[in-house]
Amino acid sequence: MKRKEFLEYLSLLTIAGCDMNIKELGSMLQSKDEDIRMPVAFIGHGNPMFAITDNPYKPKWEELGKKIPKPKAILCISAHWITKGIAVTMMEKPKTIHDFGGFPEELFKQEYSAPGSPKYGRLAIETIKSTNVLEDFEWGLDHGTWAVLLNMYPKADIPVFQMSIDYYKPLQYHFDLGKELVSLRSKGVLIMGSGNVVHNLRQVRWQENAKPFDWAIEFDALVKKSIEDNNPKPLLEYQKLGQIANLAHPTNEHYLPLLYILGLREDSDQFQFFNDSIDMGSMSMRSVVFS
């Protein structure tokens, strides 16, 4: 809250006299805080090593963390937590999950010690009316979450919780579920989807500055245009594209987080792309924030 706003509320307390006590003022201040409407973001997270190495994407994650209002909590919908049904993490101290293999020991030593948020986890569960949501006390923070937040919020001082993706539901389901979460934006919750617009590890080109595949460029451009036009229909029907869809996403767990964020988009939102390049030929790092 800005100093001017605080002084305005202090003057209200003076005017109210005995009719308003400090506790009531505190409630008013908290209510005012909750009027801050948070952005929503889709983050292309890519290679787990991007968390700790110098690379073109890390500075933009750092910049995003500095630019947006400080959240009360962060809800991350990550490509790396897929389930049958939906669950929300509810633990006070989520563990750091190293859900990858074949990387240097330095990466496995990374810990992201942000607190959990049972309070906002419960709020998310109560907000979803269309389906039953389970409480989870086992998962933690996977690398789709902490690899990005390590750079956005290196102090790990913001509560973080995750919601799983029901991989067995149709595309429209994920988009509609995102819409149900929109009220959290006005309660100080930053909602992030973490995946990749194009994600085909089978086609990765390992050479430095690898040329992107034509199909990766084409699919990335489709996503870009649909967002620019505020027209999610092509993205909800992308599987009708046939071969290009299969190449962009042999499996679509990295695509699904984008649909939640598109569902959370509101007509009044402005948008900004960042990290809009293709890595290793077959992995789009395109990210977008709506605010």
C-alpha positions as CSV (number, residue, x, y, z in Angstrom):
1,M,0.0,0.0,0.0
2,K,1.3,3.5,-0.9
3,R,1.9,6.1,1.8
4,K,-0.8,8.3,0.5
5,E,-3.4,5.5,0.8
6,F,-2.2,4.7,4.3
7,L,-2.7,8.4,5.4
8,E,-6.1,8.4,3.9
9,Y,-7.1,5.4,6.1
10,L,-5.5,7.0,9.1
11,S,-7.7,10.1,8.5
12,L,-10.7,7.8,8.4
13,L,-9.8,6.4,11.8
14,T,-9.5,9.9,13.2
15,I,-12.9,10.9,11.8
16,A,-14.5,7.7,13.0
17,G,-13.2,8.2,16.5
18,C,-14.6,5.6,18.9
19,D,-16.7,4.0,16.2
20,M,-13.6,2.3,14.7
21,N,-10.8,0.6,16.5
22,I,-7.4,-0.5,15.4
23,K,-8.6,-4.0,14.6
24,E,-11.2,-2.7,12.3
25,L,-8.7,-0.5,10.6
26,G,-6.4,-3.5,10.1
27,S,-9.3,-5.3,8.4
28,M,-9.9,-2.3,6.2
29,L,-6.2,-2.2,5.2
30,Q,-6.2,-5.9,4.4
31,S,-9.3,-5.5,2.3
32,K,-7.7,-2.7,0.4
33,D,-4.6,-4.8,-0.2
34,E,-6.8,-7.6,-1.6
35,D,-8.1,-5.1,-4.2
36,I,-4.7,-5.3,-6.0
37,R,-5.4,-7.4,-9.1
38,M,-2.5,-9.7,-9.9
39,P,-1.3,-10.6,-13.4
40,V,-1.3,-14.1,-14.6
41,A,1.6,-15.6,-16.6
42,F,2.6,-18.6,-18.7
43,I,6.3,-19.3,-18.4
44,G,8.3,-21.5,-20.8
45,H,10.6,-23.2,-18.4
46,G,12.7,-25.4,-20.8
47,N,15.9,-27.1,-19.7
48,P,16.2,-27.4,-15.8
49,M,19.8,-26.1,-16.1
50,F,18.4,-22.7,-17.0
51,A,17.6,-22.4,-13.2
52,I,21.3,-22.0,-12.4
53,T,23.3,-21.2,-15.5
54,D,23.8,-18.0,-17.5
55,N,21.3,-18.1,-20.4
56,P,19.1,-15.7,-22.4
57,Y,15.9,-16.6,-20.4
58,K,17.0,-16.1,-16.8
59,P,17.2,-12.2,-17.0
60,K,13.6,-12.0,-18.1
61,W,12.5,-14.2,-15.2
62,E,14.4,-11.9,-12.8
63,E,12.8,-8.8,-14.5
64,L,9.3,-10.2,-14.2
65,G,9.7,-10.8,-10.5
66,K,10.8,-7.2,-10.0
67,K,8.2,-5.7,-12.2
68,I,4.9,-7.1,-11.0
69,P,3.3,-6.4,-7.5
70,K,4.6,-8.7,-4.8
71,P,2.1,-11.5,-4.5
72,K,0.6,-12.7,-1.2
73,A,1.0,-16.3,-2.6
74,I,1.9,-18.0,-5.8
75,L,-0.2,-20.8,-7.4
76,C,1.8,-22.7,-10.0
77,I,0.2,-25.1,-12.5
78,S,3.2,-27.1,-13.7
79,A,3.6,-29.6,-16.6
80,H,5.4,-31.8,-14.2
81,W,2.5,-32.7,-11.9
82,I,0.0,-34.7,-13.8
83,T,-2.6,-36.8,-12.1
84,K,-6.0,-38.5,-12.5
85,G,-8.2,-36.0,-10.8
86,I,-7.0,-32.7,-9.3
87,A,-5.1,-32.0,-6.2
88,V,-3.7,-28.9,-4.5
89,T,-0.7,-28.9,-2.2
90,M,-1.6,-28.0,1.4
91,M,1.7,-28.5,3.3
92,E,3.3,-25.7,5.4
93,K,6.8,-26.6,4.1
94,P,6.8,-28.0,0.6
95,K,9.9,-30.0,-0.4
96,T,12.0,-29.3,-3.4
97,I,11.5,-32.0,-6.0
98,H,14.4,-32.9,-8.3
99,D,12.2,-34.6,-10.9
100,F,14.9,-35.1,-13.6
101,G,18.0,-37.2,-14.3
102,G,21.4,-37.0,-15.9
103,F,22.2,-33.5,-14.8
104,P,25.1,-32.2,-12.7
105,E,25.2,-32.6,-9.0
106,E,25.0,-28.8,-8.5
107,L,21.4,-28.9,-9.9
108,F,20.4,-31.6,-7.5
109,K,21.7,-29.6,-4.6
110,Q,19.4,-26.7,-5.3
111,E,16.7,-26.1,-2.7
112,Y,13.8,-23.7,-2.9
113,S,12.7,-23.2,0.7
114,A,9.6,-21.1,0.1
115,P,6.8,-21.8,2.6
116,G,3.6,-23.4,1.5
117,S,0.2,-21.8,1.7
118,P,-2.6,-24.0,3.2
119,K,-4.7,-20.8,3.5
120,Y,-4.6,-20.0,-0.2
121,G,-4.6,-23.6,-1.1
122,R,-7.9,-24.0,0.7
123,L,-9.2,-20.9,-1.0
124,A,-8.4,-22.3,-4.4
125,I,-10.2,-25.6,-3.6
126,E,-13.2,-23.7,-2.4
127,T,-13.2,-21.5,-5.6
128,I,-13.5,-24.5,-7.9
129,K,-17.1,-25.6,-8.1
130,S,-17.2,-27.9,-11.1
131,T,-15.2,-30.8,-9.7
132,N,-13.9,-32.3,-6.5
133,V,-10.4,-31.1,-5.6
134,L,-8.2,-33.2,-3.2
135,E,-5.8,-31.9,-0.6
136,D,-2.3,-33.1,-1.1
137,F,0.4,-33.4,1.5
138,E,3.0,-35.4,-0.5
139,W,4.0,-33.5,-3.6
140,G,6.0,-30.3,-3.0
141,L,7.5,-28.0,-5.6
142,D,8.7,-29.6,-8.9
143,H,11.2,-28.1,-11.2
144,G,8.6,-26.5,-13.4
145,T,7.9,-24.3,-10.4
146,W,11.1,-23.8,-8.5
147,A,13.5,-23.5,-11.5
148,V,11.6,-20.4,-12.5
149,L,10.9,-19.0,-9.0
150,L,14.5,-19.4,-8.0
151,N,15.2,-16.5,-10.4
152,M,12.0,-14.6,-10.0
153,Y,12.0,-14.6,-6.2
154,P,15.4,-15.8,-5.0
155,K,14.7,-15.0,-1.4
156,A,12.0,-17.7,-1.4
157,D,9.9,-15.5,0.9
158,I,6.5,-15.8,-0.9
159,P,4.3,-18.8,-0.1
160,V,4.0,-21.2,-3.0
161,F,1.5,-23.9,-3.7
162,Q,0.7,-26.1,-6.7
163,M,-2.3,-27.5,-8.4
164,S,-2.1,-30.7,-10.4
165,I,-3.2,-31.3,-14.0
166,D,-5.8,-34.0,-14.7
167,Y,-4.1,-35.4,-17.8
168,Y,-7.2,-37.5,-18.7
169,K,-9.5,-34.5,-19.4
170,P,-10.2,-32.8,-22.7
171,L,-8.6,-29.5,-23.6
172,Q,-11.7,-27.4,-22.9
173,Y,-11.8,-28.7,-19.4
174,H,-8.4,-27.1,-18.5
175,F,-9.4,-23.8,-20.1
176,D,-12.7,-23.7,-18.2
177,L,-11.0,-24.7,-14.9
178,G,-8.7,-21.7,-15.4
179,K,-11.7,-19.4,-15.6
180,E,-13.0,-20.7,-12.2
181,L,-9.8,-19.5,-10.6
182,V,-10.0,-15.9,-11.8
183,S,-11.2,-14.5,-8.4
184,L,-7.9,-15.4,-6.9
185,R,-6.3,-12.6,-9.0
186,S,-8.0,-10.0,-6.8
187,K,-6.9,-11.7,-3.6
188,G,-3.2,-11.2,-4.2
189,V,-2.4,-14.6,-5.7
190,L,-0.1,-14.7,-8.7
191,I,-1.1,-17.7,-10.9
192,M,1.5,-19.1,-13.2
193,G,1.4,-21.9,-15.8
194,S,4.7,-23.5,-16.4
195,G,5.4,-25.6,-19.5
196,N,6.4,-24.9,-23.1
197,V,4.5,-23.7,-26.2
198,V,6.5,-26.3,-28.2
199,H,8.0,-29.3,-26.5
200,N,9.5,-32.2,-28.4
201,L,12.5,-33.7,-26.6
202,R,12.8,-36.5,-29.3
203,Q,13.7,-33.9,-31.9
204,V,16.2,-31.8,-29.8
205,R,19.2,-30.5,-31.7
206,W,22.2,-30.4,-29.4
207,Q,24.5,-28.2,-31.3
208,E,24.9,-24.6,-30.2
209,N,22.6,-22.1,-31.7
210,A,20.6,-24.9,-33.4
211,K,18.2,-23.8,-36.1
212,P,14.5,-24.2,-35.2
213,F,12.5,-26.8,-37.0
214,D,10.0,-25.3,-39.5
215,W,7.1,-27.0,-37.7
216,A,8.2,-25.5,-34.3
217,I,8.3,-22.0,-35.8
218,E,4.8,-22.6,-37.4
219,F,3.2,-23.8,-34.2
220,D,4.8,-21.1,-32.1
221,A,3.4,-18.5,-34.6
222,L,-0.1,-20.1,-34.3
223,V,0.0,-19.6,-30.5
224,K,1.3,-16.1,-30.8
225,K,-1.4,-15.0,-33.3
226,S,-4.2,-16.6,-31.2
227,I,-3.1,-14.7,-28.1
228,E,-2.8,-11.5,-30.1
229,D,-6.3,-12.0,-31.5
230,N,-7.7,-13.0,-28.1
231,N,-9.0,-16.1,-29.8
232,P,-8.4,-19.3,-27.9
233,K,-10.4,-21.5,-30.2
234,P,-7.5,-22.6,-32.5
235,L,-5.5,-23.5,-29.4
236,L,-8.3,-25.5,-27.9
237,E,-8.6,-27.4,-31.3
238,Y,-4.9,-27.6,-32.0
239,Q,-4.9,-31.4,-32.3
240,K,-6.9,-31.0,-35.5
241,L,-3.7,-29.7,-37.1
242,G,-2.5,-33.3,-37.4
243,Q,1.3,-33.7,-38.0
244,I,2.3,-30.3,-36.9
245,A,0.4,-30.8,-33.6
246,N,2.0,-34.2,-33.1
247,L,5.5,-32.8,-33.7
248,A,4.9,-29.8,-31.4
249,H,3.6,-32.0,-28.6
250,P,4.1,-35.7,-28.8
251,T,2.6,-35.6,-25.4
252,N,0.8,-32.4,-24.3
253,E,1.5,-32.1,-20.6
254,H,3.7,-29.0,-21.4
255,Y,1.0,-27.4,-23.4
256,L,-1.9,-27.8,-20.9
257,P,-0.7,-25.1,-18.4
258,L,-1.1,-22.5,-21.2
259,L,-4.8,-23.3,-21.4
260,Y,-5.3,-22.5,-17.7
261,I,-3.7,-19.1,-18.2
262,L,-5.7,-18.4,-21.3
263,G,-8.8,-19.2,-19.3
264,L,-7.7,-16.7,-16.6
265,R,-7.3,-14.0,-19.2
266,E,-9.8,-11.1,-18.9
267,D,-10.9,-8.8,-21.7
268,S,-9.4,-5.8,-19.9
269,D,-5.9,-7.4,-19.8
270,Q,-3.0,-6.1,-21.7
271,F,-0.4,-8.7,-22.7
272,Q,3.3,-8.9,-23.2
273,F,5.4,-11.7,-24.7
274,F,8.9,-12.4,-23.5
275,N,11.6,-15.1,-24.1
276,D,10.0,-15.6,-27.5
277,S,12.6,-17.8,-29.0
278,I,13.0,-21.5,-29.8
279,D,15.7,-23.4,-28.0
280,M,17.5,-26.5,-29.2
281,G,15.4,-26.5,-32.4
282,S,12.3,-28.0,-30.8
283,M,11.4,-26.2,-27.6
284,S,9.7,-22.8,-27.6
285,M,10.5,-20.7,-24.6
286,R,7.7,-18.2,-25.5
287,S,6.2,-16.7,-22.3
288,V,3.4,-14.3,-21.8
289,V,2.0,-12.2,-19.0
290,F,-1.5,-10.8,-18.8
291,S,-2.1,-7.8,-16.6
